[in-house]
Amino acid sequence: MKVLIFVEQSEGKLKASSKELLSIGNEAGAEIISVAFGSGSDGISDLSEWGIKKHYHGAGGALEKPNPEAYLSALTKIFEA
């Protein structure tokens, strides 16, 4: 089973809520794919600790602040590629 988890970060470190979701995914034995938006989303330092197989990220413009429409657009582009 594959699971997509939207992870939040601050200064390149995963937030506690994201770690909780990743823990649940690992306990379920899922193949975890993560996605994050905003500055620093490409350099999250502790992703490898969580067994993440693939990480997508985007930054700049409308992706810098919480923006569901921009996030949906970016996700659509990622998964259509």
Backbone hydrogen bonds in HBPLUS format (Angstrom, degrees):
<---DONOR---> <-ACCEPTOR-->    atom                        ^
c    i                          cat <-CA-CA->   ^        H-A-AA   ^      H-
h    n   atom  resd res      DA  || num        DHA   H-A  angle D-A-AA Bond
n    s   type  num  typ     dist DA aas  dist angle  dist       angle   num
A0031-GLU N   A0001-MET O   2.83 MM  30  6.17 168.7  1.84 159.7 163.0     1
A0003-VAL N   A0031-GLU O   2.90 MM  28  6.12 158.0  1.95 157.8 157.4     2
A0033-ILE N   A0003-VAL O   2.85 MM  30  6.04 165.2  1.87 167.2 166.7     3
A0005-ILE N   A0033-ILE O   2.84 MM  28  6.27 157.6  1.89 158.6 166.2     4
A0035-VAL N   A0005-ILE O   3.10 MM  30  6.41 145.0  2.22 148.2 148.6     5
A0007-VAL N   A0035-VAL O   2.87 MM  28  6.01 156.3  1.93 154.2 162.2     6
A0015-LYS N   A0008-GLU O   2.95 MM   7  5.73 160.1  1.99 148.0 144.2     7
A0010-SER N   A0013-LYS O   2.88 MM   3  5.39 153.2  1.95 147.9 155.2     8
A0013-LYS N   A0010-SER O   3.11 MM   3  5.39 158.7  2.16 110.7 117.3     9
A0045-SER N   A0012-GLY O   2.94 MM  33  5.95 152.4  2.02 158.2 159.4    10
A0018-SER N   A0015-LYS O   3.02 MM   3  5.42 125.8  2.33 107.6 121.0    11
A0019-LYS N   A0015-LYS O   3.11 MM   4  6.49 155.8  2.17 151.9 159.4    12
A0020-GLU N   A0016-ALA O   2.98 MM   4  6.24 148.7  2.08 148.5 156.9    13
A0021-LEU N   A0017-SER O   3.20 MM   4  6.51 157.0  2.26 142.3 147.1    14
A0022-LEU N   A0018-SER O   2.92 MM   4  6.17 163.0  1.95 154.3 159.3    15
A0023-SER N   A0019-LYS O   2.92 MM   4  6.03 150.3  2.01 142.6 150.5    16
A0024-ILE N   A0020-GLU O   3.11 MM   4  6.40 155.0  2.17 145.8 151.8    17
A0025-GLY N   A0021-LEU O   2.96 MM   4  6.27 159.5  2.01 150.5 156.2    18
A0026-ASN N   A0022-LEU O   2.92 MM   4  6.15 156.6  1.97 148.2 154.2    19
A0027-GLU N   A0023-SER O   2.92 MM   4  6.14 159.3  1.96 149.7 155.4    20
A0028-ALA N   A0024-ILE O   3.04 MM   4  6.26 141.8  2.19 143.3 153.1    21
A0030-ALA N   A0025-GLY O   3.08 MM   5  5.48 161.0  2.12 165.1 159.2    22
A0029-GLY N   A0026-ASN O   2.93 MM   3  5.02 153.3  2.00 103.5 112.2    23
A0053-LYS N   A0032-ILE O   3.00 MM  21  5.98 153.2  2.07 161.1 168.2    24
A0034-SER N   A0054-LYS O   2.93 MM  20  6.41 160.1  1.97 159.5 161.9    25
A0056-TYR N   A0034-SER O   2.84 MM  22  6.23 162.4  1.87 147.9 152.0    26
A0036-ALA N   A0056-TYR O   3.02 MM  20  6.52 144.4  2.15 144.8 155.0    27
A0058-GLY N   A0036-ALA O   3.16 MM  22  6.73 137.9  2.34 144.4 155.8    28
A0038-GLY N   A0058-GLY O   2.77 MM  20  6.22 142.7  1.91 148.3 159.0    29
A0041-SER N   A0038-GLY O   3.05 MM   3  5.66 153.9  2.12 142.8 143.3    30
A0043-GLY N   A0040-GLY O   3.17 MM   3  5.45 156.9  2.22 108.0 114.9    31
A0050-TRP N   A0047-LEU O   2.96 MM   3  5.59 156.1  2.02 118.8 125.9    32
A0051-GLY N   A0048-SER O   3.32 MM   3  5.47 172.5  2.32 110.6 111.6    33
A0063-LEU N   A0060-GLY O   3.05 MM   3  5.55 153.0  2.13 141.6 138.5    34
A0064-GLU N   A0061-GLY O   3.28 MM   3  5.99 169.4  2.29 121.8 123.5    35
A0071-TYR N   A0067-ASN O   2.94 MM   4  6.17 162.3  1.97 160.9 166.8    36
A0072-LEU N   A0068-PRO O   2.91 MM   4  6.03 161.2  1.94 148.0 152.8    37
A0073-SER N   A0069-GLU O   3.02 MM   4  6.20 159.1  2.07 145.2 150.9    38
A0074-ALA N   A0070-ALA O   2.96 MM   4  6.17 162.2  1.99 149.8 154.4    39
A0075-LEU N   A0071-TYR O   2.88 MM   4  6.10 163.9  1.90 153.8 158.4    40
A0076-THR N   A0072-LEU O   2.91 MM   4  6.05 158.3  1.96 148.8 154.8    41
A0077-LYS N   A0073-SER O   3.08 MM   4  6.35 158.2  2.13 147.7 152.9    42
A0078-ILE N   A0074-ALA O   2.97 MM   4  6.24 156.1  2.02 150.0 156.9    43
A0079-PHE N   A0075-LEU O   3.03 MM   4  6.25 165.9  2.05 155.9 157.8    44
A0080-GLU N   A0076-THR O   2.98 MM   4  6.04 125.0  2.29 142.1 155.7    45
